[in-house]
Amino acid sequence: MNIKQRWKTAGDKAFERLFAFVLMVVSGACFANGVTVSSFGVDPVDSTKILQKALDSGASCIIVDKAGSPWVTGPLFVRSNTELVFEEGVELVAKKGEFKDLYDALLTLHGVTNVTLRGLGKGAKLWMHIKDYQGSEYRHGEWRHVVNLLSVRDVTIKNLTLADSGGDGVYVGAKPSNIPCRNVVISDCICDNNNRQGISVISADGLLIERTVMKNTRGTAPRSGIDFEPNSPNQVLSRIVMRDCLTENNVGGGYEIYVGQGRHNPVDITLENCRSIGDGVGFKLGFSEVMKPGTVPGGMVRVRNCSFSNSRGSTFYIFNKPAGFIDVLFENCMVVRRAGQHGNVPDVKLHTAGRTAKPTDGVEFRNVTIRRKNAEGWLLVSKQPWSSVGIENVKGTVKLAFDDGTSKTIQLDDEWRHSVFPKATEPYVIDNVSFDPAKVCRIVDERPGEMVALSPLTLRFGLDAWVYAAKPGPVNFNVRMRRVVNKQLKKDGSFTVSNVRGKKIATLPVASVKAETRTFTAPTAGFYRIQCDVLPQGLIFESCDAPIGFTPIPRFGLDIFRGNSDLFFAHSAGVDETFFCGGTGEAATMKLFDSNGKKYSEWRNQLDWGFVRIPPSAPEGLWRVRISMPDKGYRAEDTCYDRTGAPSVFFMSKEKCWFSAK
């Protein structure tokens, strides 16, 4: 077994150092025999052709030397068996007005082997123009990376600052095949002020990232320091080590891992001696809410000897992760929060967003210390009144060190698990009653044919609405789109209008950010269905001239973004139903009033599912949900609303609605 094989398989530091020494000797020889870019010419306005000519020259060592001004360039492509060396202080700058294609990158390495990109001395800077790509002159996207690695092998990036991209500082992916990047080293780099991530890892087998800073990411979600996120089920996250790295002041997570739908390969990621300072979330691990047993990756994520300080949200946030997905170990870690920081934000959040998923499980805390004001609220666990599944593998030891110098050690044993994760004694069945137009027994339209203002609530993750036309003729509604995340609005989308038998009646263009009137012609009196996919943005219906009701979408319920208004539903006499609200781990305050205006229930700063039974004896009529921003903790973002036992239809005006029979 040779030196490099020993390093790859065992991760032995001695062999790592020896391999680095050999690499340094080889690079030195290469530098002595290299060619300089300036020998091919110098153009302070546009050096694209000069740089690419040097890269295509066949020289094994290409030196980007100082030329009196930054090297200004369009997209460049690096060949195999190349060492690209940047002299100390050199700047490689994206040419303004270029990079119009979404997938243009400053440096692209596609299917190449044996390539090194490195800066000398105090390093060099490769940067782009992030504000341009976020502006109106460019099609909005999440790519335009500084360094784009696609299905590469044996690549090293060292001692470079990678900044201001329209996407990532470094993208580690697979395209067009699903061959992962193999044996990649990123060391002593700074990824600063990138639009999407400092580093994105899509598919990698053998990746070492050490002494690297990922900071100030802001722009397109998820806006993390580093994000591990396969695009397809057969991509891999294997033999990955991060050591002595720092994430700082990123809008999203410092260290984030997300696994989507389908069957994936086992995950193997280790973080050692890493730090997170002032990130939105310190460490985040999540799964698609629709993943099922048998389609999950398994494997292990280890977080060892790491520190997390002053996270704006939770420090550890794990969501939609039942037992058997990926086990997570936090070992010898420190969490520090400023005194009184961020209200009721928990340090650890174990959350399940989907209404039918199993609770989060498979997390071990081994000698983890959390410094905070007091013991209250250090942990948030999703409560699922419909689940009778027990928790067995949230375990370990957590020490809470308080501001007054005292401490409390919590053993995460059976007694603790039973108290924190109680099994539901009377689980609620999440079985929506579908809306049936044939069962509507009373239509309320206090101002027939007139446009009536609706509650200005933002509907997200899909639209499924029903509208009642009292007679043949036009039906009008005013609607606008609300930008929720920094992605291009879906201008090519549409509203589909169909009758109760599913026959398409009309297709209407999707709304813009300004309110516009949409009209369809009802051929007969009756109910019509309006549907639209608005991911990831939102829709606001401002007014309508006919009764209109909104039904929940699968998995979540009716998702409302930053609600601060009223929502209504019709309760019929003799119906036994349950009302649900919250559920996303993002706070809002909800007050429920019965049809007489009497407050029936209240959830203040709700981070989890709230629910209440409305018995058959409750007052019949239109009930009101008052949604408002929280007075502490997380600001209101997405909250969900649903009903069981009755048709799950919600209204945004008490003047235009309807009632259904049992």
C-alpha positions as CSV (number, residue, x, y, z in Angstrom):
1,M,0.0,0.0,0.0
2,N,1.5,3.3,-1.0
3,I,1.6,6.6,0.9
4,K,-1.4,8.1,-0.7
5,Q,-3.5,5.0,-0.3
6,R,-2.6,4.9,3.4
7,W,-3.7,8.5,3.8
8,K,-7.0,8.0,1.9
9,T,-8.0,4.8,3.8
10,A,-6.7,5.4,7.3
11,G,-6.6,9.2,7.6
12,D,-3.4,8.9,9.5
13,K,-1.9,12.3,10.2
14,A,1.7,11.2,9.9
15,F,1.1,9.9,6.4
16,E,-0.9,13.0,5.6
17,R,2.1,15.2,6.5
18,L,4.4,13.0,4.5
19,F,2.2,13.2,1.5
20,A,2.0,17.0,1.9
21,F,5.8,17.2,2.0
22,V,6.1,15.1,-1.2
23,L,3.6,17.3,-2.9
24,M,5.5,20.4,-1.8
25,V,8.8,19.1,-3.3
26,V,7.1,18.1,-6.6
27,S,5.4,21.6,-6.8
28,G,8.6,23.4,-6.2
29,A,10.2,21.6,-9.1
30,C,7.2,22.3,-11.2
31,F,7.4,26.0,-10.3
32,A,11.1,26.2,-11.4
33,N,10.2,24.9,-14.8
34,G,6.8,26.6,-15.2
35,V,5.6,29.2,-17.7
36,T,4.2,32.6,-16.8
37,V,0.8,33.8,-18.1
38,S,2.4,37.2,-18.9
39,S,4.7,35.5,-21.4
40,F,1.5,34.9,-23.5
41,G,0.6,38.6,-23.2
42,V,-1.1,41.1,-20.9
43,D,-4.5,42.8,-21.4
44,P,-5.8,44.8,-18.4
45,V,-9.3,45.0,-19.9
46,D,-9.9,41.3,-20.9
47,S,-7.3,38.6,-20.5
48,T,-9.6,35.6,-21.1
49,K,-7.9,34.5,-24.3
50,I,-4.4,35.0,-22.8
51,L,-5.2,33.0,-19.7
52,Q,-6.9,30.2,-21.6
53,K,-4.0,30.0,-24.1
54,A,-1.7,29.5,-21.2
55,L,-4.0,26.8,-19.7
56,D,-4.1,25.1,-23.1
57,S,-0.4,25.3,-23.7
58,G,0.4,21.8,-22.3
59,A,2.7,23.2,-19.7
60,S,2.5,21.2,-16.4
61,C,3.0,24.4,-14.3
62,I,1.4,27.6,-15.2
63,I,2.2,30.7,-13.1
64,V,-0.3,33.5,-12.9
65,D,2.2,36.3,-12.2
66,K,1.9,39.9,-11.2
67,A,1.2,42.0,-14.2
68,G,0.7,45.5,-12.7
69,S,-3.1,45.1,-12.5
70,P,-5.6,42.3,-11.8
71,W,-6.2,39.6,-14.4
72,V,-9.7,40.3,-15.7
73,T,-11.3,37.3,-17.4
74,G,-14.4,35.5,-18.5
75,P,-15.0,31.8,-17.8
76,L,-11.8,29.6,-17.8
77,F,-11.3,25.9,-18.1
78,V,-8.4,23.9,-16.5
79,R,-7.0,20.7,-18.1
80,S,-5.7,17.6,-16.4
81,N,-2.1,17.3,-15.1
82,T,-1.9,21.0,-14.5
83,E,-0.5,23.0,-11.5
84,L,-1.9,26.5,-11.6
85,V,0.2,28.7,-9.3
86,F,-0.8,32.2,-8.3
87,E,1.9,34.6,-7.1
88,E,1.3,36.3,-3.8
89,G,-1.1,39.2,-4.1
90,V,-2.3,38.3,-7.5
91,E,-6.0,38.9,-8.3
92,L,-8.1,36.9,-10.8
93,V,-11.2,38.9,-11.4
94,A,-14.4,38.1,-13.3
95,K,-15.0,40.5,-16.1
96,K,-18.1,42.7,-15.5
97,G,-20.9,42.1,-17.9
98,E,-19.8,38.5,-18.6
99,F,-21.0,35.3,-17.0
100,K,-24.5,35.7,-18.3
101,D,-25.1,31.9,-18.5
102,L,-26.3,30.5,-15.1
103,Y,-23.6,27.9,-15.2
104,D,-20.6,30.1,-16.1
105,A,-17.8,29.8,-13.5
106,L,-14.6,31.6,-13.1
107,L,-12.6,28.3,-13.1
108,T,-14.2,25.1,-14.2
109,L,-12.5,21.7,-13.8
110,H,-14.6,19.1,-15.6
111,G,-13.6,15.4,-15.5
112,V,-10.0,16.3,-15.0
113,T,-7.3,14.5,-12.9
114,N,-4.1,15.6,-11.1
115,V,-4.7,19.3,-10.8
116,T,-3.5,21.8,-8.2
117,L,-4.6,25.4,-7.7
118,R,-2.5,27.2,-5.1
119,G,-1.4,30.6,-4.0
120,L,2.1,31.5,-2.9
121,G,3.1,33.3,0.3
122,K,0.1,35.1,1.8
123,G,-2.1,33.8,-1.0
124,A,-4.0,35.2,-4.0
125,K,-7.6,36.2,-4.5
126,L,-10.1,34.9,-7.1
127,W,-13.3,37.0,-7.1
128,M,-16.4,37.9,-9.0
129,H,-19.2,40.6,-8.8
130,I,-21.9,39.2,-6.5
131,K,-24.1,42.3,-6.6
132,D,-24.2,42.2,-10.4
133,Y,-25.6,38.7,-10.4
134,Q,-28.2,39.6,-7.8
135,G,-29.3,42.5,-9.9
136,S,-31.9,42.9,-12.6
137,E,-29.4,42.6,-15.5
138,Y,-28.7,38.9,-14.7
139,R,-31.0,35.9,-14.6
140,H,-31.1,35.0,-10.9
141,G,-29.5,31.7,-10.0
142,E,-27.4,29.9,-7.5
143,W,-24.4,28.9,-9.6
144,R,-21.7,31.1,-11.2
145,H,-19.1,29.6,-8.8
146,V,-15.5,30.8,-8.4
147,V,-14.2,27.2,-8.7
148,N,-16.5,24.6,-10.2
149,L,-15.3,20.9,-9.7
150,L,-17.3,18.3,-11.7
151,S,-16.4,14.6,-11.5
152,V,-12.7,15.4,-10.9
153,R,-10.0,13.2,-9.3
154,D,-6.9,14.1,-7.3
155,V,-7.4,17.9,-7.1
156,T,-5.9,20.2,-4.5
157,I,-7.0,23.8,-3.8
158,K,-4.7,25.7,-1.5
159,N,-4.0,29.1,0.0
160,L,-6.6,31.0,-2.1
161,T,-9.4,33.5,-1.3
162,L,-12.5,32.7,-3.3
163,A,-15.0,35.5,-3.0
164,D,-18.1,37.3,-4.2
165,S,-19.5,34.6,-6.5
166,G,-23.0,34.3,-7.8
167,G,-23.0,30.8,-6.3
168,D,-20.3,29.1,-4.3
169,G,-16.7,29.7,-3.5
170,V,-16.1,26.0,-4.4
171,Y,-18.7,23.6,-5.9
172,V,-17.9,19.9,-5.6
173,G,-20.2,18.0,-7.8
174,A,-20.9,15.5,-10.6
175,K,-22.0,16.4,-14.1
176,P,-23.2,15.2,-16.5
177,S,-22.5,11.7,-15.2
178,N,-22.9,10.7,-11.6
179,I,-19.2,10.1,-11.1
180,P,-18.3,11.8,-7.8
181,C,-15.3,14.0,-7.2
182,R,-12.6,11.8,-5.7
183,N,-9.6,12.6,-3.6
184,V,-10.1,16.4,-3.3
185,V,-8.1,18.5,-0.8
186,I,-9.1,22.1,0.1
187,S,-6.8,23.7,2.5
188,D,-5.9,27.1,3.9
189,C,-8.6,28.9,1.8
190,I,-11.0,31.7,2.6
191,C,-14.5,31.6,1.0
192,D,-16.0,35.0,1.6
193,N,-19.2,36.8,0.7
194,N,-20.5,34.2,-1.8
195,N,-24.1,34.2,-2.9
196,R,-25.2,30.6,-2.0
197,Q,-22.5,28.8,0.0
198,G,-18.9,29.1,0.9
199,I,-18.6,25.5,-0.3
200,S,-21.2,23.1,-1.7
201,V,-20.5,19.4,-1.7
202,I,-22.9,17.5,-4.0
203,S,-21.0,14.2,-4.6
204,A,-17.6,13.4,-3.2
205,D,-15.7,10.2,-2.3
206,G,-12.6,11.2,-0.4
207,L,-12.7,14.9,0.5
208,L,-10.4,16.7,3.0
209,I,-11.1,20.3,4.0
210,E,-8.7,21.8,6.5
211,R,-7.8,25.2,7.9
212,T,-10.4,26.8,5.7
213,V,-12.8,29.8,6.5
214,M,-16.3,30.0,5.1
215,K,-17.9,33.3,6.0
216,N,-20.4,36.0,5.2
217,T,-22.6,33.9,2.8
218,R,-25.8,35.8,1.9
219,G,-28.1,35.7,-1.1
220,T,-29.7,32.5,-2.4
221,A,-30.8,29.8,0.1
222,P,-29.5,28.0,1.9
223,R,-26.7,30.5,2.4
224,S,-24.5,28.3,4.5
225,G,-20.8,28.2,5.2
226,I,-20.7,24.6,3.8
227,D,-23.6,22.6,2.5
228,F,-23.5,18.8,1.9
229,E,-26.5,18.1,-0.4
230,P,-26.7,15.4,-3.1
231,N,-28.8,16.3,-6.1
232,S,-29.8,12.7,-6.9
233,P,-30.2,9.4,-5.0
234,N,-27.0,7.7,-6.4
235,Q,-24.6,10.6,-5.5
236,V,-22.3,10.1,-2.5
237,L,-20.9,11.8,0.6
238,S,-18.2,9.4,1.5
239,R,-14.8,9.6,3.4
240,I,-15.2,13.3,4.1
241,V,-13.2,15.1,6.8
242,M,-13.3,18.7,7.8
243,R,-10.5,19.7,10.3
244,D,-9.6,23.0,11.9
245,C,-12.2,25.0,9.8
246,L,-14.2,28.1,10.7
247,T,-17.7,29.2,9.6
248,E,-18.6,32.7,10.5
249,N,-21.5,35.1,10.0
250,N,-23.4,33.1,7.4
251,V,-27.1,33.8,7.1
252,G,-27.9,30.0,7.0
253,G,-26.1,27.1,8.7
254,G,-22.4,27.0,9.4
255,Y,-22.3,23.3,8.6
256,E,-25.3,21.9,6.9
257,I,-26.2,18.5,5.6
258,Y,-29.4,17.8,3.6
259,V,-30.5,14.5,2.0
260,G,-33.5,14.5,-0.3
261,Q,-35.8,11.9,-1.6
262,G,-34.9,8.3,-2.7
263,R,-32.2,5.8,-1.9
264,H,-28.8,7.2,-1.2
265,N,-25.3,5.8,-0.4
266,P,-24.2,5.6,3.2
267,V,-23.0,9.0,4.5
268,D,-19.6,9.3,6.2
269,I,-18.7,12.8,7.4
270,T,-16.4,13.9,10.2
271,L,-15.9,17.4,11.6
272,E,-12.9,17.8,13.9
273,N,-11.8,20.9,15.8
274,C,-14.1,23.1,13.8
275,R,-15.7,26.3,14.9
276,S,-18.9,28.2,14.1
277,I,-19.2,31.9,15.1
278,G,-22.4,33.9,14.6
279,D,-24.0,31.7,12.0
280,G,-27.8,31.4,11.5
281,V,-27.5,27.8,12.8
282,G,-24.3,26.2,13.9
283,F,-25.0,22.7,12.6
284,K,-28.0,21.6,10.6
285,L,-28.9,18.1,9.4
286,G,-32.2,17.4,7.6
287,F,-34.0,15.1,5.4
288,S,-36.8,15.3,2.9
289,E,-40.1,14.9,4.8
290,V,-41.3,12.3,2.4
291,M,-38.4,9.8,2.8
292,K,-39.4,6.4,3.8
293,P,-37.6,3.4,5.4
294,G,-35.6,1.5,2.8
295,T,-34.9,4.7,0.8
296,V,-32.5,6.3,3.4
297,P,-28.8,6.5,3.3
298,G,-27.6,5.3,6.8
299,G,-24.1,6.1,7.8
300,M,-22.6,8.4,10.4
301,V,-21.9,12.1,11.0
302,R,-19.3,12.8,13.7
303,V,-18.8,16.2,15.2
304,R,-15.8,16.1,17.5
305,N,-14.0,18.7,19.6
306,C,-16.0,21.5,17.9
307,S,-17.2,24.8,19.3
308,F,-20.3,26.8,18.4
309,S,-20.8,30.4,19.6
310,N,-23.5,33.0,19.2
311,S,-25.7,31.2,16.7
312,R,-28.6,33.5,15.8
313,G,-30.9,30.5,15.7
314,S,-30.5,27.0,17.3
315,T,-27.0,25.7,17.5
316,F,-27.9,22.1,16.6
317,Y,-30.9,21.7,14.4
318,I,-31.9,18.2,13.2
319,F,-35.2,17.7,11.4
320,N,-37.1,14.9,9.8
321,K,-34.6,12.3,11.0
322,P,-36.1,9.1,12.5
323,A,-33.9,6.3,13.7
324,G,-32.0,4.5,11.0
325,F,-31.5,7.4,8.7
326,I,-28.0,8.8,9.6
327,D,-26.7,8.5,13.2
328,V,-25.2,11.7,14.6
329,L,-22.6,12.0,17.3
330,F,-21.6,15.3,19.0
331,E,-18.5,14.5,21.1
332,N,-16.6,16.9,23.4
333,C,-18.3,19.9,21.9
334,M,-18.9,23.4,23.4
335,V,-21.9,25.7,22.8
336,V,-21.7,29.3,24.0
337,R,-24.5,31.8,23.8
338,R,-24.4,35.4,25.0
339,A,-26.4,36.2,28.1
340,G,-30.0,36.7,27.2
341,Q,-29.4,36.0,23.5
342,H,-32.3,35.5,21.2
343,G,-35.1,35.0,23.6
344,N,-36.6,31.6,23.6
345,V,-34.5,30.1,20.8
346,P,-33.4,26.6,21.9
347,D,-29.8,25.4,21.6
348,V,-30.9,22.0,20.4
349,K,-33.9,21.6,18.1
350,L,-35.1,18.1,17.1
351,H,-37.9,18.8,14.8
352,T,-40.3,16.9,12.5
353,A,-42.1,19.1,10.0
354,G,-44.2,16.5,8.3
355,R,-47.5,15.5,9.9
356,T,-47.0,11.8,9.4
357,A,-43.3,11.3,9.9
358,K,-41.8,9.6,12.9
359,P,-40.1,11.7,15.6
360,T,-36.4,12.6,15.4
361,D,-34.2,9.8,16.8
362,G,-30.6,8.6,16.5
363,V,-28.6,11.4,18.1
364,E,-25.9,11.1,20.7
365,F,-24.4,13.9,22.8
366,R,-21.2,12.7,24.4
367,N,-19.7,15.2,26.8
368,V,-21.4,18.3,25.3
369,T,-21.3,21.6,27.3
370,I,-23.8,24.4,26.7
371,R,-23.2,27.8,28.3
372,R,-26.4,29.7,28.7
373,K,-28.4,31.9,31.1
374,N,-30.5,29.1,32.6
375,A,-31.8,25.6,32.0
376,E,-35.2,26.8,30.5
377,G,-35.7,26.1,26.9
378,W,-32.3,24.6,25.9
379,L,-34.1,21.8,24.0
380,L,-37.1,21.9,21.6
381,V,-38.6,18.6,20.6
382,S,-41.5,18.4,18.1
383,K,-44.5,17.1,19.9
384,Q,-46.7,14.9,17.6
385,P,-50.0,14.2,19.2
386,W,-50.7,11.6,16.5
387,S,-47.5,9.5,17.1
388,S,-47.2,6.5,19.4
389,V,-43.6,5.8,18.3
390,G,-41.1,5.6,21.2
391,I,-37.6,7.2,21.2
392,E,-34.6,5.0,22.0
393,N,-31.5,6.6,20.5
394,V,-31.4,10.2,21.7
395,K,-28.8,9.6,24.4
396,G,-25.7,10.8,26.1
397,T,-24.7,13.5,28.5
398,V,-25.3,17.3,28.3
399,K,-23.8,19.8,30.8
400,L,-25.6,23.1,31.1
401,A,-23.2,25.7,32.4
402,F,-25.1,28.8,33.6
403,D,-24.1,32.5,33.7
404,D,-24.0,32.5,37.5
405,G,-21.3,29.9,37.6
406,T,-23.5,26.9,38.5
407,S,-24.1,24.0,36.3
408,K,-26.4,21.0,35.7
409,T,-25.6,17.7,34.1
410,I,-28.4,16.0,32.3
411,Q,-28.2,12.2,31.6
412,L,-30.2,11.4,28.5
413,D,-31.4,8.1,29.8
414,D,-34.6,6.1,29.7
415,E,-36.2,8.3,32.4
416,W,-35.3,11.5,30.5
417,R,-36.5,10.1,27.2
418,H,-39.8,9.1,28.6
419,S,-40.4,12.6,30.0
420,V,-39.3,14.5,26.9
421,F,-40.7,12.2,24.3
422,P,-44.0,10.9,25.8
423,K,-45.9,8.5,23.7
424,A,-49.3,9.7,22.7
425,T,-52.0,8.1,24.9
426,E,-54.7,9.1,22.4
427,P,-53.1,9.8,19.1
428,Y,-54.9,12.0,16.7
429,V,-55.4,10.5,13.2
430,I,-54.1,12.8,10.5
431,D,-56.8,11.9,8.0
432,N,-58.1,15.0,6.2
433,V,-61.7,15.1,5.1
434,S,-61.5,16.1,1.4
435,F,-63.7,19.0,0.4
436,D,-66.7,17.8,-1.5
437,P,-68.6,20.5,-3.3
438,A,-71.7,18.3,-3.3
439,K,-71.9,18.5,0.5
440,V,-72.0,22.3,0.7
441,C,-75.2,23.2,2.3
442,R,-75.0,27.0,2.6
443,I,-73.2,29.7,0.6
444,V,-72.4,33.1,2.2
445,D,-72.0,36.0,-0.2
446,E,-72.9,39.3,1.5
447,R,-71.8,41.4,-1.5
448,P,-72.6,39.3,-4.7
449,G,-70.5,40.3,-7.6
450,E,-68.4,42.8,-5.7
451,M,-64.7,42.6,-5.0
452,V,-64.2,42.0,-1.3
453,A,-60.8,42.4,0.4
454,L,-59.3,39.2,1.7
455,S,-56.9,38.7,4.6
456,P,-53.4,39.6,3.2
457,L,-51.9,36.2,4.0
458,T,-49.0,34.7,2.0
459,L,-49.7,31.2,0.8
460,R,-46.6,29.1,0.2
461,F,-45.6,25.7,-1.2
462,G,-48.6,25.4,-3.5
463,L,-52.1,26.7,-4.0
464,D,-55.2,24.6,-4.0
465,A,-58.4,26.8,-3.8
466,W,-62.1,26.5,-4.6
467,V,-64.3,29.4,-5.8
468,Y,-68.0,29.5,-6.1
469,A,-69.7,31.1,-9.2
470,A,-73.3,32.0,-8.5
471,K,-74.1,32.2,-12.2
472,P,-72.4,31.7,-15.6
473,G,-70.0,34.5,-16.4
474,P,-66.7,36.1,-15.3
475,V,-65.1,35.4,-11.9
476,N,-62.4,37.8,-10.8
477,F,-59.6,37.8,-8.2
478,N,-56.7,40.1,-7.5
479,V,-53.5,38.3,-6.7
480,R,-49.8,39.1,-6.4
481,M,-46.7,37.1,-5.8
482,R,-44.4,37.7,-2.8
483,R,-40.7,36.9,-3.0
484,V,-39.8,34.7,-0.1
485,V,-36.3,33.6,-1.0
486,N,-33.8,35.2,-3.3
487,K,-34.7,33.2,-6.4
488,Q,-36.2,34.2,-9.7
489,L,-39.9,34.4,-9.7
490,K,-41.6,31.7,-11.7
491,K,-42.9,33.9,-14.6
492,D,-43.7,30.9,-16.8
493,G,-46.1,29.3,-14.2
494,S,-49.8,29.5,-14.4
495,F,-53.1,29.1,-12.5
496,T,-55.1,26.1,-13.7
497,V,-58.9,26.4,-13.4
498,S,-61.0,23.2,-13.6
499,N,-64.6,22.2,-12.9
500,V,-65.7,19.7,-10.2
501,R,-65.1,16.8,-12.7
502,G,-61.5,17.9,-13.2
503,K,-62.0,19.3,-16.7
504,K,-59.8,22.3,-17.4
505,I,-61.7,25.5,-17.9
506,A,-58.9,28.1,-18.1
507,T,-55.2,28.7,-17.8
508,L,-54.2,32.0,-16.4
509,P,-50.8,33.6,-16.1
510,V,-49.2,33.5,-12.7
511,A,-49.1,36.8,-10.8
512,S,-46.2,39.3,-10.6
513,V,-45.0,41.2,-7.5
514,K,-47.7,43.8,-8.3
515,A,-51.4,42.9,-7.8
516,E,-53.1,42.0,-11.0
517,T,-56.6,40.9,-11.8
518,R,-57.1,37.4,-13.1
519,T,-60.4,36.4,-14.7
520,F,-62.0,33.2,-15.9
521,T,-65.4,32.6,-17.3
522,A,-67.6,30.1,-15.5
523,P,-69.7,28.2,-18.1
524,T,-72.3,27.3,-15.4
525,A,-73.0,28.1,-11.8
526,G,-71.1,26.0,-9.3
527,F,-67.6,25.3,-7.8
528,Y,-64.3,25.7,-9.7
529,R,-60.9,24.6,-8.5
530,I,-57.8,26.9,-8.9
531,Q,-54.3,25.3,-8.6
532,C,-50.8,26.6,-8.9
533,D,-47.3,25.5,-7.9
534,V,-45.7,28.6,-6.3
535,L,-42.5,27.0,-4.9
536,P,-40.5,28.5,-3.3
537,Q,-42.3,31.9,-3.4
538,G,-45.7,32.9,-2.0
539,L,-49.1,34.2,-3.3
540,I,-51.3,36.8,-1.8
541,F,-54.9,36.9,-2.8
542,E,-56.0,40.5,-2.1
543,S,-59.6,40.4,-3.2
544,C,-62.2,38.3,-5.0
545,D,-65.8,38.9,-6.2
546,A,-66.9,35.3,-5.4
547,P,-66.7,33.1,-2.3
548,I,-63.3,31.5,-2.2
549,G,-61.8,28.9,0.1
550,F,-58.3,27.5,0.4
551,T,-57.5,23.8,1.2
552,P,-54.2,22.4,2.7
553,I,-51.6,20.8,0.5
554,P,-50.3,17.3,1.3
555,R,-47.7,16.8,4.2
556,F,-47.8,20.3,5.7
557,G,-51.3,21.8,5.8
558,L,-52.1,25.3,4.7
559,D,-48.7,27.0,4.8
560,I,-48.7,30.7,5.6
561,F,-45.6,32.8,5.5
562,R,-45.2,35.6,8.2
563,G,-48.9,35.8,8.8
564,N,-50.3,38.8,10.6
565,S,-54.1,38.7,9.9
566,D,-57.2,36.6,10.2
567,L,-58.0,33.1,8.9
568,F,-61.6,31.6,9.1
569,F,-63.2,28.2,9.0
570,A,-66.8,27.1,9.2
571,H,-67.7,24.8,12.1
572,S,-71.0,22.9,11.7
573,A,-73.1,21.7,14.6
574,G,-72.7,18.0,15.4
575,V,-69.2,17.8,14.0
576,D,-66.3,16.5,16.1
577,E,-63.1,18.0,14.7
578,T,-59.5,19.0,15.6
579,F,-57.8,22.2,14.6
580,F,-54.0,22.2,14.1
581,C,-51.6,25.1,13.9
582,G,-47.8,25.8,13.9
583,G,-45.6,22.8,13.2
584,T,-42.6,24.2,11.4
585,G,-40.4,25.2,14.3
586,E,-40.8,28.9,13.4
587,A,-42.6,31.0,15.9
588,A,-46.0,32.7,15.6
589,T,-48.8,33.5,18.0
590,M,-52.2,32.2,17.2
591,K,-55.6,32.9,18.9
592,L,-58.7,30.9,18.1
593,F,-62.1,32.5,18.6
594,D,-65.4,30.7,18.3
595,S,-68.3,31.9,16.2
596,N,-69.5,34.1,19.1
597,G,-66.2,35.9,19.3
598,K,-65.1,34.2,22.5
599,K,-61.5,33.2,22.8
600,Y,-61.3,29.4,22.7
601,S,-57.6,28.7,22.7
602,E,-54.3,30.5,22.4
603,W,-50.7,29.5,21.4
604,R,-48.1,32.2,22.2
605,N,-44.7,32.1,20.3
606,Q,-45.6,28.7,19.1
607,L,-42.6,26.7,17.7
608,D,-44.4,23.4,17.4
609,W,-47.7,21.9,16.6
610,G,-50.6,23.3,18.6
611,F,-53.9,21.5,18.5
612,V,-57.3,21.6,20.1
613,R,-60.5,19.5,19.8
614,I,-63.7,21.3,18.8
615,P,-66.5,19.1,20.0
616,P,-69.9,18.6,18.4
617,S,-71.5,20.9,21.0
618,A,-69.3,23.8,20.2
619,P,-71.0,26.9,18.7
620,E,-71.9,26.6,15.0
621,G,-70.7,29.3,12.6
622,L,-67.5,30.9,11.3
623,W,-64.5,30.5,13.7
624,R,-61.6,32.9,13.4
625,V,-57.9,32.4,13.8
626,R,-55.9,35.5,14.6
627,I,-52.3,35.0,13.4
628,S,-49.6,37.5,14.6
629,M,-45.9,37.8,14.9
630,P,-44.2,36.5,18.1
631,D,-43.3,38.9,20.8
632,K,-40.0,37.1,21.5
633,G,-37.8,34.4,19.9
634,Y,-37.9,33.5,16.3
635,R,-39.7,35.9,14.0
636,A,-42.7,34.3,12.3
637,E,-41.9,32.6,9.1
638,D,-43.8,29.5,7.9
639,T,-46.7,28.2,10.0
640,C,-49.2,25.6,9.0
641,Y,-52.9,25.2,9.6
642,D,-55.1,22.1,9.2
643,R,-58.3,20.4,10.3
644,T,-59.4,16.9,10.7
645,G,-62.9,15.5,11.2
646,A,-64.3,18.2,8.9
647,P,-63.6,19.4,5.4
648,S,-60.3,21.2,5.6
649,V,-61.2,24.5,4.0
650,F,-60.1,28.0,5.2
651,F,-61.4,31.4,4.2
652,M,-59.9,34.9,4.2
653,S,-63.2,36.8,4.4
654,K,-66.2,36.2,6.5
655,E,-68.3,37.9,3.8
656,K,-67.6,35.2,1.2
657,C,-67.5,31.6,2.5
658,W,-69.6,28.5,2.8
659,F,-70.7,25.7,5.1
660,S,-70.7,21.9,4.5
661,A,-73.1,19.3,5.9
662,K,-71.7,16.4,8.0
